[in-house]
Amino acid sequence: MSKDAVNTVAVASRDDAAATPADAGDAGYSKALKPRHVNMIAIGGAIGTGLFLGAGGRLHNAGPALAVAYLICGIFAFFVVRALGELVLYRPSSGSFVSYAREFLGEKGAYVAGWMYFLNWSTTGIADITAIALYTHYWSFFTSIPQWVLALVALAVVLAVNLISVKIFGEMEFWFAIIKVATLVAFMLVGIFLLATQHKVGGSTPGLHMITDHGGILPHGVLPVVLVMQGVIFAYAALELVGVAAGETAEPEKVVPRAVNSIMWRVGLFYVGSVVLLALLLPSSVYAEGQSPFVTVLSKIGVQGAGDVMNLVVLTAAMSSLNSGLYSTGRILRSMAVAGSAPRFTARMNRSQVPYGGILLTCGVCVAGVVLNYLVPSQAFEIVLNVASLGIISTWVIIMICHLVFVRRSKEGLLTRPSFKLWGSPVTEIATIVFLIAVLGLMWNDPEVGRKTLMLVPVVGALLVGGWFALRGRIAEAAGQSSEPTK
């Protein structure tokens, strides 16, 4: 090959490298997550306490139309994960959407994406450890142990699992997901059997008349269905965890498409299918907030120990959520710290290649949350959950905006889209963004909690602006260092 040809190849290689910049925060990770881990992480992200516990109160308020709400929100959630999956195949990164926001929206976009995601998981963590303590108190053996002790024990166990290695995290999530899926499959088989045999449930024969004879699909009108949308979106939170996990698997190009594509039928089967079954077995008015709808059905047919089994599953779901929160925020904060937009100590990794600094920061917020739950009433605790939904909605919106810019650059010939694509761009992204913002606005119709939560938006915005001005010098310094040629 001639010298000119060699130079041409070298320039092309440099141009390709520049077109797909590496995230400095990705350095140092192991690739210990196996395909089965990532697949079950995808399942675990799609199934949680929002279904096992929260569906009871939502079914009572919205009626059988809750299944439609789960389906609509599930479709838009799938669009978000599909868009993220395409970005992952373009460039796998443990920094996930924060890394993509940095590339396509600049440092300000990455800064907002990262801290809003941290807001989501840190507040969710507060809810999770409190929920774990409450679920544990269900058994008489633990009732004498103070709630704060149980909360701290749960936090310590999950923290230890996250700090040991990513492989242990993957194994824990794998078995958590197995428990949740096995429980849902078992219930659905029982429900189908009850329908097929016309076995009485609570003295009544199940069937379509359970819907038609009790107000139809919309027994309380459209408004209650609209109001539960925000809670349904929160139920799907953690689906984006697939993008973070992809940075620690050896073959993301094989694993991610399979995991993302499977999310759609899982949503249809587990969420929509379960709610339809519940509506066919009992009138929606029988279900109640604070009790698992599955326990409600099983108790009506005299199944002994149904409450104990479901309490264990809900406990598992809360542990899984806490586990995922510590894992994902550790990786996201490290990506931000390397870029200068998070505390420096959150970039540190231990010998097991785990970013322990970011994990410990999230744990610190969770510990503060244990104290807060003693000082504030239950309504404030609900506000914590709503604040978490602010974080997840903003994260999903940023993912879709990143994908819009990504597609635009591909049309300009600046990069190449992978074969695994989100369909219908830009209509799909715009429709998803509009839907998510509309769900956020609908919170205003809930004067008890939703309206108060929206009033926090200017406060969160002011904190983000203040933080940016405090950190912009360090961010510029980090950007300058990363752009310097390697000597």
Secondary structure, 3 states (H helix, E strand, C coil): CCHHHHHHHHHHHHHHHHHCCCCHHHCCCCCCECHHHHHHHHHHHHCCHHHHCHHHHHHHHHHHHHHHHHHHHHHHHHHHHHHHHHHHHHCCCCCHHHHHHHHHHCHHHHHHHHHHHHHHHHHHHHHHHHHHHHHHCCCHHHCCCCHHHHHHHHHHHHHHHHHHCHHHHHHHHHHHHHHHHHHHHHHHHHHHHHHHHCCCECCECCCCHHHHCCCCCCCCCCHHHHHCHHHHHHHCCCCCHHHHHHHHECCHHHHHHHHHHHHHHHHHHHHHHHHHHHHHHCCHHHCCCCCCHHHHHHHHCCCCCHHHHHHHHHHHHHHHHHHHHHHHHHHHHHHHHHCCCCCHHHHCCCCCCCCHHHHHHHHHHHHHHHHHHHHCCHHHHHHHHHHHHHHHHHHHHHHHHHHHHHHHHHHCCCCCCCCCCCCCCCHHHHHHHHHHHHHHHHHHHCCCCHHHHHCCHHHHHHHHHHHHHHHHHHHHHHHHHHHCCCC
